[in-house]
Amino acid sequence: MTNKPHSRYQHVFVILRADAYDEGDHVSEHVTVKKVVTTERRAEGEVKRLNDLNAEKGCRYYFEIAQLDTEL
């Protein structure tokens, strides 16, 4: 995932945790923001670490890029 920086915003990488729940007739998924980091390399490493650490827990981690808006 290579993205060109936006001229107005800094890119950050949001690490997300997805938990799936079997509710009988369907499976629902709950997503939680776990952490925000400033480099793609750090995001990739943290996602790998968390997925390895929690492999038995039925959740998965992934990351998405976002723009950091610090203006009020």
C-alpha positions as CSV (number, residue, x, y, z in Angstrom):
1,M,0.0,0.0,0.0
2,T,1.8,3.1,-1.2
3,N,-0.1,6.4,-1.0
4,K,1.0,9.8,-2.0
5,P,0.8,12.3,0.9
6,H,-2.1,14.7,0.7
7,S,-0.8,18.3,0.5
8,R,-3.0,19.4,3.4
9,Y,-3.1,16.4,5.7
10,Q,-0.6,14.0,7.3
11,H,-1.3,10.4,6.7
12,V,-1.7,8.1,9.7
13,F,-2.3,4.4,9.8
14,V,-5.3,3.1,11.9
15,I,-5.0,-0.4,13.4
16,L,-8.3,-2.0,13.7
17,R,-9.5,-5.2,15.5
18,A,-12.4,-7.1,14.0
19,D,-14.4,-9.6,16.1
20,A,-17.0,-11.9,14.6
21,Y,-20.0,-13.1,16.6
22,D,-22.2,-16.0,15.5
23,E,-25.8,-14.9,16.2
24,G,-27.5,-18.1,14.9
25,D,-29.0,-16.9,11.6
26,H,-26.1,-14.6,10.8
27,V,-22.6,-13.5,11.8
28,S,-22.1,-9.9,12.9
29,E,-18.8,-8.2,13.1
30,H,-17.7,-5.5,15.5
31,V,-14.7,-3.3,14.6
32,T,-12.6,-1.4,17.2
33,V,-9.9,1.1,16.7
34,K,-6.9,-0.3,18.5
35,K,-4.1,2.2,17.8
36,V,-3.0,4.9,15.4
37,V,0.6,5.0,14.2
38,T,2.5,7.3,11.8
39,T,4.2,4.9,9.5
40,E,3.0,2.1,7.2
41,R,6.0,0.0,8.3
42,R,5.0,0.3,12.0
43,A,1.4,-0.5,11.1
44,E,2.4,-3.7,9.2
45,G,4.6,-4.9,12.1
46,E,2.0,-4.2,14.8
47,V,-0.7,-6.0,12.8
48,K,1.5,-9.0,12.3
49,R,2.4,-9.0,16.0
50,L,-1.2,-8.7,17.2
51,N,-2.5,-11.4,14.7
52,D,0.2,-13.8,15.9
53,L,-0.4,-13.0,19.6
54,N,-4.2,-13.4,19.3
55,A,-4.5,-16.1,16.7
56,E,-6.6,-18.3,19.0
57,K,-9.0,-15.6,20.1
58,G,-11.2,-15.4,17.0
59,C,-10.3,-11.8,16.1
60,R,-8.2,-10.3,13.3
61,Y,-6.2,-7.1,13.0
62,Y,-5.7,-5.0,9.9
63,F,-4.9,-1.4,9.1
64,E,-6.2,1.4,7.0
65,I,-4.7,4.7,6.0
66,A,-6.4,7.9,7.1
67,Q,-5.8,11.6,7.0
68,L,-5.0,13.4,10.2
69,D,-6.8,16.7,10.5
70,T,-5.3,18.8,13.3
71,E,-7.2,22.0,12.4
72,L,-10.0,23.1,14.6
